[in-house]
């Protein structure tokens, strides 16, 4: 028996990752202004043309990676193995916990990003908790 919650979770996370990745690749400046504000966005874009090119290229590759993760989630949503669902959900929880730790220990020390780290850590925790709730739900399905 396959859990329908896994398909829904993967599709939701996939749509978020695909959308954010595409926006990061093609609408980088607008996304910076939306997420960080106009003042911080200008600081994040670099001061010299060479810095701007490097930052723009790095952000485009980050968006491409996020788009690839979204596509991977889209493919994984159609896997029918319950054990794989639990394994994948545990991996996603660990990934979100690692991202939250990264933001707490490193990203908050960056002056320009220092004011956003709490919001981003809360987002990582919420995304990780969504997978934890799936694991609890699948555990309940397994033993009921």
C-alpha positions as CSV (number, residue, x, y, z in Angstrom):
1,X,0.0,0.0,0.0
2,X,1.4,3.4,-1.0
3,X,0.9,6.5,1.1
4,X,-0.9,9.3,-0.9
5,X,0.7,11.8,1.5
6,X,4.1,11.2,0.0
7,X,2.9,12.1,-3.5
8,X,1.3,15.3,-2.2
9,X,4.4,16.3,-0.2
10,X,6.7,15.7,-3.1
11,X,4.5,17.6,-5.5
12,X,4.2,20.6,-3.1
13,X,7.9,20.7,-2.4
14,X,8.7,20.2,-6.1
15,X,6.5,23.1,-7.2
16,X,8.1,25.4,-4.7
17,X,11.6,24.3,-5.7
18,X,10.9,24.6,-9.5
19,X,9.3,28.0,-9.1
20,X,12.1,29.4,-6.8
21,X,14.8,27.9,-9.0
22,X,13.3,29.5,-12.2
23,X,12.9,32.8,-10.5
24,X,16.5,32.7,-9.2
25,X,17.8,32.0,-12.7
26,X,15.7,34.5,-14.7
27,X,14.5,37.2,-12.2
28,X,17.4,37.4,-9.8
29,X,17.3,41.2,-9.2
30,X,13.6,41.2,-8.6
31,X,13.8,38.3,-6.2
32,X,16.6,40.0,-4.2
33,X,14.6,43.1,-3.8
34,X,11.5,41.1,-2.8
35,X,13.3,38.9,-0.3
36,X,16.0,41.3,1.1
37,X,14.7,44.8,0.4
38,X,16.1,47.4,-2.0
39,X,19.1,48.5,0.2
40,X,20.4,45.0,0.9
41,X,19.8,43.9,-2.7
42,X,22.1,46.6,-4.0
43,X,24.8,45.4,-1.5
44,X,24.4,41.8,-2.6
45,X,24.8,42.5,-6.3
46,X,28.5,43.4,-6.0
47,X,30.5,46.6,-6.4
48,X,32.6,46.0,-9.5
49,X,31.5,44.6,-12.9
50,X,33.6,41.5,-12.3
51,X,32.0,40.9,-8.9
52,X,28.5,41.4,-10.4
53,X,29.2,38.9,-13.1
54,X,30.5,36.3,-10.6
55,X,27.6,36.8,-8.3
56,X,25.0,36.7,-11.2
57,X,26.6,33.4,-12.5
58,X,26.7,31.9,-9.0
59,X,23.0,32.8,-8.4
60,X,22.1,31.4,-11.8
61,X,23.8,28.1,-11.0
62,X,22.1,28.0,-7.6
63,X,18.8,28.5,-9.3
64,X,19.6,25.7,-11.7
65,X,20.5,23.4,-8.8
66,X,17.2,24.3,-7.1
67,X,15.3,23.6,-10.3
68,X,17.1,20.2,-10.6
69,X,16.1,19.4,-7.0
70,X,12.5,20.3,-7.8
71,X,12.6,18.1,-10.9
72,X,14.1,15.2,-8.8
73,X,11.3,15.6,-6.3
74,X,8.8,15.5,-9.2
75,X,10.3,12.2,-10.3
76,X,10.5,10.7,-6.8
77,X,6.8,11.5,-6.2
78,X,5.9,8.6,-8.5
79,X,8.0,5.9,-6.7
80,X,5.6,3.3,-5.1
81,X,7.9,1.8,-2.5
82,X,6.9,2.5,1.1
83,X,10.4,1.9,2.5
84,X,11.9,4.3,0.0
85,X,9.3,6.9,1.1
86,X,10.5,6.6,4.7
87,X,14.1,6.7,3.7
88,X,13.7,9.7,1.5
89,X,11.6,11.6,4.1
90,X,14.4,11.0,6.7
91,X,16.9,12.3,4.2
92,X,14.8,15.4,3.6
93,X,14.5,16.1,7.4
94,X,18.3,15.8,7.7
95,X,18.8,18.1,4.8
96,X,16.5,20.8,6.3
97,X,18.2,20.4,9.7
98,X,21.6,20.8,8.1
99,X,20.4,24.0,6.2
100,X,19.1,25.4,9.5
101,X,22.4,24.7,11.2
102,X,24.3,26.3,8.3
103,X,22.1,29.4,8.6
104,X,22.5,29.7,12.4
105,X,26.3,29.3,12.4
106,X,27.4,30.9,9.2
107,X,24.8,33.0,7.4
108,X,23.9,35.1,10.4
109,X,27.5,36.3,10.6
110,X,27.3,37.9,7.2
111,X,26.4,41.5,7.7
112,X,24.1,41.9,4.8
113,X,22.2,38.7,5.4
114,X,22.3,38.9,9.2
115,X,18.7,40.2,9.6
116,X,17.2,37.4,7.5
117,X,18.6,34.4,9.2
118,X,15.7,33.9,11.7
119,X,13.1,33.9,9.0
120,X,15.1,31.5,6.9
121,X,15.8,29.1,9.8
122,X,12.1,29.1,10.6
123,X,11.3,28.2,7.0
124,X,13.8,25.4,7.1
125,X,12.3,24.1,10.3
126,X,8.8,24.2,8.9
127,X,9.8,22.4,5.7
128,X,11.6,19.8,7.9
129,X,8.6,19.4,10.1
130,X,6.4,18.8,7.1
131,X,8.5,15.7,6.4
132,X,8.4,14.7,10.1
133,X,4.6,14.9,10.0
134,X,4.6,12.6,6.9
135,X,6.8,10.1,8.8
136,X,4.5,10.2,11.8
137,X,1.5,9.7,9.5
138,X,3.1,6.8,7.7
139,X,4.2,5.2,11.0
140,X,0.6,5.5,12.1
141,X,-0.6,3.9,8.9
142,X,1.9,1.1,9.2
143,X,1.0,0.1,12.8
144,X,-2.8,0.7,12.7
